[in-house]
Amino acid sequence: MEMKIQKQFKNLLLLREEYSLKIESDTNPTFANVKEALKKEGDLTIVKNVRGGFGNNNFNAEVIVYDSQEAKDKVEKISRKARKKLKEETAKAQGGAPAK
């Protein structure tokens, strides 16, 4: 897998770096593969999408790397399903019944 940075933008307002990548690979790269290839901190890196064209080995990816966990928590939303699952896990860890 070969990766080239097409565009890099430092967003000072949201405290993050935004990357537009061009990836050449024989197979479809997963989000985890893109994170590894970019070599940034895994918890602060979010891969928005990986798109490819039919019949070629070129893929485009959009990646965001936050400066800190606080900046990431301010901007990124947690889905209802993930919040419910997190709430159930914390209730089980405390030994109580899951909240509705």
C-alpha positions as CSV (number, residue, x, y, z in Angstrom):
1,M,0.0,0.0,0.0
2,E,1.4,3.3,-1.1
3,M,0.0,6.6,0.3
4,K,0.5,10.2,-0.8
5,I,-0.9,13.3,0.9
6,Q,-2.8,15.3,-1.6
7,K,-4.0,18.0,0.7
8,Q,-3.2,18.9,4.3
9,F,-5.0,21.6,6.2
10,K,-4.5,22.8,9.8
11,N,-7.9,23.8,11.2
12,L,-7.0,26.1,14.1
13,L,-10.6,26.7,15.1
14,L,-11.4,23.0,15.6
15,L,-7.9,22.1,16.8
16,R,-7.3,19.4,14.2
17,E,-5.5,18.6,10.9
18,E,-7.5,17.5,7.9
19,Y,-5.9,15.2,5.3
20,S,-6.9,14.2,1.8
21,L,-5.0,11.1,0.8
22,K,-4.4,9.2,-2.4
23,I,-3.8,5.5,-1.7
24,E,-2.6,2.9,-4.3
25,S,-3.3,-0.6,-3.2
26,D,-4.2,-4.0,-4.7
27,T,-7.0,-4.5,-2.1
28,N,-9.5,-2.2,-0.5
29,P,-7.8,-0.4,2.4
30,T,-9.7,-0.6,5.7
31,F,-10.0,2.3,8.1
32,A,-7.4,0.6,10.3
33,N,-4.9,0.3,7.4
34,V,-5.3,4.0,6.7
35,K,-4.6,4.9,10.3
36,E,-1.5,2.7,10.4
37,A,-0.2,4.2,7.2
38,L,-0.7,7.7,8.4
39,K,1.3,7.0,11.6
40,K,-0.6,9.4,13.8
41,E,-2.0,8.7,17.3
42,G,-4.8,6.1,16.9
43,D,-7.3,7.5,19.4
44,L,-7.2,11.0,18.0
45,T,-7.4,9.9,14.3
46,I,-10.7,9.5,12.5
47,V,-11.0,8.2,9.0
48,K,-14.2,9.8,7.5
49,N,-14.2,7.7,4.3
50,V,-12.2,5.6,1.8
51,R,-13.5,5.7,-1.8
52,G,-12.3,3.9,-4.8
53,G,-13.3,3.6,-8.4
54,F,-14.3,0.4,-10.1
55,G,-11.5,-1.4,-11.9
56,N,-8.5,0.6,-10.6
57,N,-6.2,0.4,-7.6
58,N,-6.5,4.1,-6.6
59,F,-8.4,5.1,-3.5
60,N,-9.1,8.5,-2.0
61,A,-9.4,8.9,1.8
62,E,-10.4,11.7,4.1
63,V,-8.8,11.7,7.6
64,I,-9.0,14.0,10.6
65,V,-6.4,14.1,13.3
66,Y,-7.3,16.0,16.5
67,D,-4.7,17.7,18.7
68,S,-6.2,16.5,22.0
69,Q,-9.0,14.3,23.3
70,E,-10.9,17.3,24.6
71,A,-11.0,18.8,21.1
72,K,-12.2,15.5,19.7
73,D,-14.9,15.2,22.3
74,K,-16.2,18.7,21.6
75,V,-16.6,18.2,17.9
76,E,-17.4,14.5,17.3
77,K,-20.8,13.2,18.1
78,I,-21.6,9.9,19.8
79,S,-24.6,8.0,18.3
80,R,-27.6,7.1,20.4
81,K,-26.8,3.4,19.9
82,A,-23.2,3.9,21.2
83,R,-24.4,6.0,24.1
84,K,-26.9,3.3,25.1
85,K,-24.3,0.6,24.9
86,L,-21.8,2.7,27.0
87,K,-24.5,3.3,29.6
88,E,-25.3,-0.4,29.8
89,E,-21.7,-1.3,30.2
90,T,-21.1,1.1,33.0
91,A,-24.3,-0.1,34.8
92,K,-23.0,-3.7,34.5
93,A,-19.6,-2.7,35.8
94,Q,-21.2,-1.1,38.8
95,G,-23.4,-4.1,39.4
96,G,-26.8,-2.5,38.8
97,A,-29.5,-3.0,36.3
98,P,-29.1,-1.3,32.9
99,A,-30.8,2.1,32.6
100,K,-33.4,2.7,30.0
